[in-house]
Amino acid sequence: MMMRRCTKALPLLIALLLQASAVLAAEPPKLDPANTAWMITATVLVLFMTLPGLALFYAGLVRAKNALSMLMQCFAITCMVTLAWVVAGYSIAFGDGGTLNAWYGGFDKSFLSGIAVATLKGSIPETVFAMFQLTFAIITPALVIGAYAERVRFAGMLLFSLLWLLLVYCPIAHWVWGDGWLQKMGIMDFAGGTVVHLNAGMAALVCALVLGRRKGFPDTAMPPHNMTMAVTGACMLWVGWFGFNAGSALAADGSAGMAMLVTHIGAATGSLAWLFCEWLRYGKPSVLGIVTGMVAGLGTITPASGFVGPMGAIAIGAIAGTACFFATSWMKRSLKIDDSLDVTPVHGVGGILGTFLTGVFAAPFLGGVGYAEGVTMGGQVMVQLTGILAVGAWCGIVTWVLLKLSDAMTGMRVTGDEETEGLDTVEHNEKGYNL
């Protein structure tokens, strides 16, 4: 009798359990204060990378007559990108593009529509997520200005940067992070190997080729005017990069902790690799070399930071410092391409290497987190290469078109006499130094 009653009650019990599971599954996500606090901190760190980090780094690397113009460009890009992000950029990158969602996010979130105080993105406020992603959108076009430093009109720079943000950066961010086609394919890009570094590096190469060399390059020496300023900015970049990479976990968890650890290891290893390459080749290690190696190590570890372990970070950092050193030398001495502040060989080459090597060093036997179910190392590497080629092609073609359009509308390059006088005076009627 007891057995019969249990048998009759079993379907009812199963139905109740299924109903309870459905209720639990339907519960809305809850705000996590710890994750929110960390993401607010990470957002501040990433903004700190551009202002004042990148601004001081770039300003110190150019000649004195152009120092103020570099500070101005970084500051103006920060302001302009902020407004463009609110109006349309965030929506293009992270909105729902409907039938075209594989390619762009549409305009359903224009002016941050639908984002209120209580709106969540996972376990954090969507306001914080939007602000965090804004800091990435700010620094990427700011990186590109290093390629054409000392020779571009301020108005042309602003127009080109705005168009480039909306037509290059935001669509690619959607492909990789906004539920676009590369994300669905399974690309592993934790914090911006393709979206930020490869993107900026390819744009820098096109800019350097289209706009041409500075007056006197490569015969006239154009050393940094203030290495103390440049090193100060570089140190700020290193510290801010913890927010860049560890913040991309979007949570205060073990993934963020590992990302922070391997980021630091990659930076240190990249610095030393560049230093020793330079020491062996030229007889003396330079301060410029060690800080540039740091940037190369950081840029290269960025896509891998949430997927590899410490040993992978050492390998990636060593490869980054060595490869980017020789790429820089080859571009300037052999190809004679005037990428003023080495954006292409450092960020571009670093982004390509980092994205490719993520597919290798994510393997569990190399200390990584492993791949999606059913994916092999070879399969993941092919996905990574697909992302590299797609991002490079889109960025290269659209950047060329936007440069031509911006040049036709505002003029991109200053005259030879204006270049000789310096952009501080010509473009802003001010001087960085009044000695």
N, C-alpha and C positions, 0 to 999 in steps of 0.2 A: 504493500500500500504506500509506504513511504517513498519507494522508488518511483512509483507512478506519479506521485505528487511532484517530485523533483523533476521528472521528465516533462510534465506539463508546465512547470514554472520556468524551465530553461529558456524557451523562446522569449518569454517576457523579460527575463533577466538580460538576455542578449540585446533585445530591443532597447532596454533602458540604458545599457552601456553604450550602444551606438549613438543614442540620443545625447547622452552626456558628452561623448567625444565630439559630436557635432557642435554642441554648445560651446565647449572649450575651444574648438578650432575657430569658431566664429567670433570669439572674444577679440575686441580691437587691441592693437599693440599698445603697450603701456610705456610711459616716459620713464627712462632710466636716468636718475640724477647723476650717477657716476659717469656714465657715457656722455651725458650732456656737458658736464663740467670739463671732461677731457677734450671734447670736440671744440668747445669754446676756446680752450687753451691752445689747441692745435691750430685753430683758425688765426689766432693772434700771431703764432709763430710763423705761419706761412706768409702772412702779410708783412711781417718783420723781415722776411727774405727780400722783398722788393724795396720797401721803405723801412729802414735805410740801407739794408744789406746790399742788394744789387746796385742801387743808385751810387753808393760810395765805391763799390768795387769797380764799376764801369768808369766813374768819374776819375778815379785814381789812375786808371790805365791809359787814358787819352792824354793828349798834350794840354798844357795849362790853359790855352786859349779856347778850349772846348769843354773844360771841366763842368762849368755851370750848365751848359746845354744838355749834358748827360743827366745831371740831376733833374733838370726841368722835364726832360722827356719821360723819365721814370715816374715823376710826380704826376704829370699830365695824363699819362696812360692809366695810372691808377684811378684818377677821377673819371676819365672818359669811359673806361671799361665798366666801371661800377654802374653808370647810368645805362649803358648799352645792355648790360647783363639783366638789369631790372626790366627794361622795356621788352627785350626779345631774346637775349642770349641764353638765359636759364631755361626758357621754354624750348628753344631749339635743341639744347643739349639734353634736357631731362623731362621734357613734356611727352605727351602721347601723340605721336604723329599719325595715328589711325592706320590706314592701309599702307602708308609710306613710312611706318615707324621704324623699319629696318634702316632707313637712311637719315631721317631727321625727326626731331620731336614736335614739330608743328608750333602753333602759337596759342595753344589752349591755356598756357601759364604766362602769357604776356603780362607785363606789369605785376608779376608774381600773383596773378589771379588765383584765388582759392587757397592761398597760404595765410593762415591766421595764427594767433598765439598758440592755439591748441593743436594745430595740424602737425602730425608726426611723419617722419621718414624713418621707418624702423623704430628704434627706441629713442631717437633724438628729435627735437623740434625741426620741422622742415626749414624754418628760418635759419637755424644753425647750419643745416646741410647746404642750403643755398649760399650762405655767406662763406662757408668753407670752400665750396667749389668756385666761388667768385675769386678767391685769392689765387687759385690755379689759373683762372682766366686772365688775371692781371699779370702774373709773372711771365706767361708764355710770350705774348707780343713784346713785353719788355726785354726778354732775352734776345729777340730778333734785332733790336736796335743796335746791338753790339756789332753786327755785321756791316752796317753802313755808317758807323760813327764818324763824325768829323766832316761829313760832306752832304748831308741831306737837310732840306728845308723843314722847318718845324711844321708848317701847314701840311706838307706832303706826308710827313711822318704820321700826323694825326689821322688824316684821311685813310691812308693805307692801313694803319693799325686797326681802325674801326672796321673797315671792310673785311680785313683778314680775320678778325675775331669772329664775325658773324658768318662768314662763308667758308672758313677753313677750320678754325679751332672748334667752334660749337658743333658743327656736324660730326667731326671726328670724335669729340668727346661723347656724342650720342652713340656712335658706332661701337665704342669700346666700353663705356660705362652706363649709357642710358637705355639699355635693352635693345641696342642696335644689332646689326648683322654680325659684327665681329665678336661681340659679347655672346651672342647665341652660338657662334661657331666654337666658342670656348677659349678665346685668347686670354693669356695670363699677362695682365699689365696692372700691377697692384697700385701704382701711384703715378704713372705717366711716362713710361718709356717711349710709347708711341705718341700719346696725346700731347705731351709737353716737349720732350727732348728731341725725338726724331722730327717732330713737327717744326719746332723752332729751328733745328739744324738745317733741314731742307729749305725752309723759307730763307734762312740766312745765306745759303749757297746761291739761291736764285737772285736774291738782292745784290750780293757781291758781284755776280756775273752781269746782271742787267745794268746796275748803276756804275760799274767800273771802278777803277782804282783811285785812291787818293792821289793828289798831286805830289809827285816825287817818289811814289812807291814803285819798285822796291829798292831804289838806289839811295834814297834819303832815310836816315835813321829816324824812327818815330817812337822813342822809348816812353814808357809811362812817366807822367810828370810827378806823381806822388805815390810811391809804393806803400808808405805808411797808411794812407787812405785806402788803398786797394786791399791791403792785408786786413785792415779793420773790417771792411765790407765782406771779405771772404770769411772771416771768423763768424760774422753774423749769419752768413749763408749756411755755414756748417750747423750752427745751433738751430736756426729756423727749419732746417731740413728734417729735423726730428718730427716736427708737426706735419711736414709734407708727406713723409712716408708712414710714420706710425699713426698719424691721424687718418690715413686712408683705410685703416681697419674699421673706422666709424664706431669704435667701441673701446672701452678701457679693458682690454683682455689680453690673453697670451699672444695673440697674433700681433697686437700693437707692440707688446714688449719685445718680441723677436724681431719685428720690423725695425724698431729703434736700435737694437743691438747690431744687426747686420748692416744697418746704415752707417753706424759709426765705424765698424770694421772696414767696410768698403771705402770710406773716405780716407781712413788712415793708411790703408794698403795702397790705394791709388796715389796718394801723396808720395809715399816712399818709392813706389815704382817709377814715377816720373822723375823724382829727385835723382835716383841712381842712374837712370837712362841719361839724364842730362850731365851728371857728374862724369860718367864714363866717356861720353861723346865730346864734351867741351872742356873737361878738366876741372870745372867748378860747379857746385850746386847753387841754384839761385832761389831767392825768395819767391820771385814770380813763378818759377817752375813748381815749387812745392805747393803753392796755393792753387795753381791751375790743375795739378794732379789731384788735389782734393776735390775740385769741382767735377773733374772727369770721373773719379771714383763714385761720387754721390749721384751723378746723372746716370751712371751705368748700373748701379745697384737699385735704382728707383723702381723699375718694373718688377724686379725680382724680390724686393724687400719683404713681401708677405708670403713668399713661397720657398725661400732657401734658408739653409742653416749657416752657422758660422764658417764652416769650411768652404761652402759655396761662396760666401761673401769675400773670403780671402782670395779665392781664385778669380772671382769677377773683378775685384779691386785691382789685382795685379795685372790682369789682362787690360783693364781700362787704362791704367796709368801708362803702360807700355804702348798700347796701340794708339791712344790719343796723342801721345808725345810724337810718335813718328808720323801720324796723320797731319799734325800741325806743321811739322817741318816740311813735309812733302808738299802741302798746299802752298806754303809761302815761298819755299825755295825752288821747287821744281815746277809747279803749276803757275806760280806767281799770281794766285788769286788773293785779292785784298779783302779778306774777311777780317775787319779791323781788330776785333777782340776774340777771334778764334771760336766763334759760336758753332760753326759747322764741324770742325775736327774734334771739338770737345763734347758739345751737346748732341750733335747729329750722329757722329760715330759712336759716342757713348750710348745713345738711345737705341741704335741698331744692335750693337753688341749686347746690351743689357736685355733687350727683348728676346733676342735669339738664345742667349745663355740661360734665360729663365726656363726655357723649355728643356734644357739639359740638367741644370742643377736643382730643379724641383724634384728630381728623382729621389725616392726614399733612400736608396743605397748611397746617395751622395749627401744625405742629411736634409733633403727637402721634404715638403709636405705631401708630395705625390701628385698624381693626376686624377682627373675625373674617371669614373668607373668605365672600364673598357678602353681607355686611352693609353697608348704606349708613348715612350719618349719620342720615337720617330714621328708618330702622328701629331704630338703636341708641337714639335719643332716645325712641322709643315704649317700648322695653324699660325705659329709665331711669324714665319716667313711670309705667309699670306698677309698678315697685318702690316708687316714692314713695307711690303711692296705696295699695298693699297694706300696706306697713309702717305708714303713717299710720293706716289704718283699724283694723288689728289692735291696734296699740298704744293708740289712743284708746279703743276699746271695752273692751278687757280692763283697761286702767288704771282706767277708771271703775268697773268691777265690783269690782276689787281694793280701791279706796279705800273703797267702801261696805262691803265685807266687813271690812276692817281697822278701820273706824270702829265697826262693830257689835261687834267682838270686843274691842278694846282702847281705843277712843276715839282719834281722831286729833288733835283740836284742844284746846289748853289754854284755860282760861277767860280772860275779859278781864282780870281782876285778875292772873292768873298771867303773862299776856303783858306787862302793865305792869311787873311785878317783874323779868321776864327769865328766860330758860330756864336760864341758868347756875345760878342759885339754886334755882329751882323744880324742875328736873329732875335736878340733879346735886349740889345743896347745896355748890356751890363757886363761886368767882369767877375770872374770867380775870385780873383785876387786883386787887391789894390795896394800894391807895395811901393 
